[in-house]
Amino acid sequence: MFDVFINNFLGKTPRWYKLTILTFLIINPVVFFFISPFVAGWMLLLEFIFTLALALKCYPVPSGGLLALQAVIIGLTSSKKVYYEVETNLPVLLLIIFMVAAVYYLKNVVFLAFTKLIIGIRNKQALCLAFCMLCAFLAAFLDALAIMAAITAVCFNCYAIYHRVAQELTESESSHAEMEEFKGFLRNFIMHGAAGAILGGNLTIVGVPHNLMIASRLGWTFGDFLQQVAMIAIPVILAGFAMCLLLEGIKFPGYGYKLPERAYNAILKDYNAKFARLNKQALFDYALQSLTAGLLFIALAFHLAEVGLIGIALMVIIAAFKGMTKEHDYAEAFNHAMPFTLLIMVFFAILAVVDDQQLIKPLIQWALTFDGKTQLLALFFTNGSLSMVSDNIFVASVFMNEVEAAHNLGQFSREWYEKLGVAVSMGTNVPTMGTPNGHAALLFLLTSSLAPLINLSYWQMFKLALPYTIVLTATGALSILFLM
């Protein structure tokens, strides 16, 4: 039975590797706990990051979940603390579950727009820039995670279309090289889209989950948040668009792959075939989705309700007008949201350990020892660095806990408290592109079914995101220094 467990744990990898990883995950924190709970907490955090790095081998829920359970059992945190973290971040959970699921019902319109870009713009630089900009705009209103789900589906469909064509070809070196070129193109395409989704997500409270948490702490509405972060977010977005053009223009290592002519023709043929089959019902669906998307933008802009509740309202409206009367009609919409929701729940357990053992508190206190804009920069780089190696959601939560506590003790004014909130928001949004586990959108992409098909590994994502990370982090820091 132990062999069966080991085989299921990490799939087709050497036995010694599985035993090493299992021992590393299960034994070490227990041993270090008797030395120091603080050291054990850091060991647990590093091991959890390691499970994220192995996401292509094993989705982090079983391995990370075992770590979370172990943390509760040995006393690094408690079930009550985990529940408190869940309760505190309920708006975030509602956003992930219901907004991502709601956007599923808009997938046909989104899919149409993205596919139209691919077949309508033949120049690679112009195509990637347009895709990056569209993803940024949509992510600002529909959540970066939801947009990643949509563009992953688009790229998966494009891969499936060409794969069917490639299977009919002879097994020649040219066809193999063409397939590798196509995979490279999809890697470039989706990474530019991911960058755009992250850039747009910086701008609004619905762009990424922790923006909503920060806005709730500071009492900001949708418009308030946009006004506060614009002085940093807009220069960062413009720099991101410029990087998109530059990377493709100079064919930076990892970029510059072209869309093969045969792949383009296959996608175009499939697109035209779908249009030829359009009937009145399909046109009604497109019109309904477009109208609902417009209502969604209005509801979010005026913050008519919590974001998750707006997502539920969107689902109800579409269900009513489409006559969705069967229970199974709703199941497919949650397929993308629920696995990641489960992983987020594990994040909250690790966050409870970070909070209880005060793992990051010394770093936050160090950042707060500075004065003026140096303090803002220290906070920006500190939480950015930590977010790259852990997760921006719980890093933002921990930092805001400490900043809020310092403000309540009267250490700084309300105005400065808001500036610190902006620094935390941008620090946990921009530098986090550096690693796939740093940002929810990248983690979603890494753990998707598309990633192994196009050879988008952890290391590959890191290399492709690195130039974006360096330039955008520098732009964010300079904006804090000169514009805040």
NORKA-V694032 format. One line per field, one symbol per residue. phi: phi as a letter, one per 20 degrees, with the letter a starting at -180 (. if undefined). psi: psi as a letter, one per 20 degrees, with the letter a starting at -180 (. if undefined). burial: # if it has 24 or more other C-alpha atoms within 12 Angstrom, else .. A space follows every 10 residues. Layout:
phi = ???
psi = ???
burial = ???
This chain:
phi = .ffffffffc mecggfffff fffffeeggf ffffeagfff ffffffffff fffeffebgf ffffffffff fffenfbcff ffffffffdg gffffffeff fffgfdffff fffffffgee ceffffffff ffffffffff ddngffffff ffffffffff fffffffeef fdffffffff fffffffggf ffffffffff ffecfefcgf fffffffeme egfffgffeg fdffgfffff fffgfffffe lggodnfdeg gfffffffff ffffffefcf ffffffffff ffffffgfff felfaggfff ffffffffff femeddfffd fffeffefgf ffffffgfff fffgffelfd ggffffffff cmffffffff ffffffffdc bffeffffff gfffffffen fbffffgfff ffffgffede ffffcfefcg ffffffefff gffdleegff fgffegffff ffffffffff fdde
psi = hhhggghhgj bmrqghgghg ggghhhgghg ghhigphggh ghggghhghh hhhkhhhppi ggghhhgggh gggijharhh hghghgghkg hgghggghgg hghhijhggg gggghhggih ohpgghghgg gggghgghhh hjphghhhgg hghghggggh ghhhghhirq mrhghghggh ggggghgggh hhgggghggh hhhriigqgi hggghghikq aghggghgih hghghggghg hhhgggghgi lqpirjqqoq hhgghggggg ghhhhhjpah gghggggggg ghgghggghg hjlhrqghhh gggghggggg hilniqgihi ghhjhhgggh gghhhhghgh hhggggilhi ghhghghiir qbhhgggggg hghgghhhid phghghgggh ggggghghik hrrgghghhh ggggghhjgg iiihqhihph ghhgghjrih ghhjlnrghg ggghighggg ghggggghhg hii.
burial = .....#..## .......#.. ##.####### ..#...#### ########## ########## ########## ##.######. ##..##.### ########## ########## #########. ...####### ########## ########## ########## ###..#.... .......### ########## ########## ########## ########.# ##.###.### ########## ########.. ...####### .###.###.# #......... ....##.### .##.###.## #.#..##### #####..##. .......... ..##.##### ########## ########## #.###.##.. ..######## ########## ########## ####..#... .....##### ########## ########## ########## #.######.# ########## ########## ...#
